[in-house]
């Protein structure tokens, strides 16, 4: 897969705020006082994972497949709210299901939690909130990032 300048810009502009929002949301779910060192580690790891996913997983093809299941016109992304919502939903789910368990396991070992079942329970308990944070922050950052990428390469 070829990494283009426009896809790199797009992924940077989407993943910076989304990973920040998810790391902040994850930190606030655990405690009202944020452990900034742990926040920084979670942000860095989630950002690297998000960039790898965004650059090497065929999210556009997956989004078109998923929206096709609902018989939504998926030829254009702009001015197509149903396509944008459904495509963002499936891509957010892919990101979340890769990044969140990775961070949960990493934090389990990093923070020295004593009970793996309790860790799993809290991951499942926090799933709706953190998924909503990821979905919402992606919706907010996606369109401006798309416009920048489209300016760099009109075929993006």
C-alpha positions in Angstrom: 0.0 0.0 0.0 1.3 3.4 -1.0 1.2 6.1 1.6 0.3 9.4 0.0 0.8 12.9 1.3 -2.9 13.4 1.5 -3.6 10.2 3.4 -0.8 11.1 5.8 -2.2 14.6 6.4 -5.7 13.2 6.8 -4.6 10.6 9.3 -2.6 13.1 11.3 -5.4 15.6 11.4 -8.0 13.0 12.5 -5.9 11.0 14.9 -4.3 13.8 16.9 -7.7 15.0 18.4 -9.3 11.6 18.5 -6.4 10.0 20.4 -6.3 13.0 22.7 -10.1 12.8 23.4 -9.9 9.0 24.0 -6.9 9.3 26.3 -8.5 12.1 28.2 -11.8 10.3 28.5 -10.0 7.1 29.6 -8.1 9.0 32.2 -11.2 10.8 33.5 -13.2 7.6 33.7 -10.6 6.1 36.1 -10.1 9.2 38.3 -10.9 12.9 38.4 -7.2 13.5 39.0 -5.3 12.7 35.8 -2.0 10.9 36.0 -0.3 12.9 33.2 2.6 10.4 32.7 0.1 7.6 32.1 -2.0 9.9 29.9 1.1 10.7 27.8 2.0 7.0 27.4 -1.6 6.1 26.5 -1.8 9.0 24.0 1.5 8.1 22.4 0.6 4.4 22.0 -2.9 5.1 20.8 -1.6 7.6 18.3 0.9 5.2 16.8 -1.7 2.4 16.6 -4.3 4.8 15.1 -1.8 5.9 12.4 -0.9 2.3 11.6 -4.6 1.4 11.3 -5.5 4.5 9.3 -2.6 4.1 6.9 -2.7 0.3 6.4 -6.3 -0.9 7.0 -8.6 -0.4 4.0 -11.1 1.7 5.9 -12.7 3.2 2.9 -13.5 -0.2 1.4 -14.8 -1.4 4.8 -16.9 1.8 5.1 -18.4 1.3 1.6 -19.1 -2.4 2.3 -20.8 -1.5 5.7 -22.9 1.3 4.3 -23.9 -0.9 1.4 -25.4 -3.3 3.9 -27.9 -0.5 4.7 -28.4 0.4 1.0 -26.8 3.8 1.5 -25.3 5.6 -1.6 -21.6 5.4 -0.9 -20.1 6.9 -4.0 -19.5 10.3 -2.4 -18.6 11.2 1.2 -19.3 14.9 1.2 -22.9 16.1 1.6 -24.0 12.5 2.4 -24.8 12.4 6.1 -26.0 8.8 6.2 -22.9 7.5 4.5 -20.7 9.7 6.8 -22.4 8.5 10.0 -22.3 4.8 9.1 -18.7 4.9 7.7 -17.5 6.7 10.8 -19.4 4.2 13.0 -17.7 1.2 11.5 -14.2 2.8 11.3 -14.6 4.1 14.9 -15.5 0.5 16.0 -12.4 -0.9 14.2 -10.2 1.7 15.8 -11.8 1.1 19.2 -11.6 -2.6 19.1 -7.9 -2.5 18.4 -6.7 0.4 20.4 -8.8 0.1 23.6 -8.0 -3.6 24.4 -4.3 -2.9 23.7 -4.3 0.1 26.1 -6.2 -1.9 28.7 -3.7 -4.7 28.7 -0.8 -2.3 28.7 -2.3 -0.3 31.6 -3.0 -3.6 33.5 0.7 -4.4 33.4 1.9 -0.7 33.7 -0.3 0.2 36.6 0.0 -3.2 38.3 -3.7 -4.0 38.6 -4.2 -7.1 40.7 -7.4 -8.6 39.2 -7.6 -9.3 35.5 -11.4 -9.9 35.8 -11.9 -6.5 37.3 -9.8 -5.0 34.5 -12.0 -6.7 31.9 -15.2 -5.6 33.8 -14.1 -2.0 33.8 -13.2 -2.2 30.1 -16.7 -3.5 29.3 -18.3 -0.9 31.6 -16.4 2.0 30.0 -17.0 0.7 26.4 -20.2 2.8 25.6 -18.7 6.0 26.9 -15.3 5.7 25.3 -16.7 4.5 22.0 -19.1 7.5 22.0 -16.1 9.8 22.7 -14.1 8.2 19.8 -17.1 8.4 17.4 -18.0 12.0 18.3 -14.4 13.2 18.1 -13.9 11.4 14.8 -17.1 13.1 13.4 -15.8 16.5 14.5 -12.3 16.1 13.1 -13.0 14.1 10.0 -14.5 16.7 7.7 -11.8 19.4 8.2 -9.2 16.7 7.8 -10.9 15.4 4.6 -11.0 19.0 3.2 -7.2 19.5 3.8 -6.4 16.1 2.3 -8.7 16.9 -0.7 -6.9 20.2 -1.1 -3.5 18.4 -1.3 -4.9 15.7 -3.6 -8.2 16.3 -5.4 -8.6 12.6 -5.9 -8.5 11.8 -2.2 
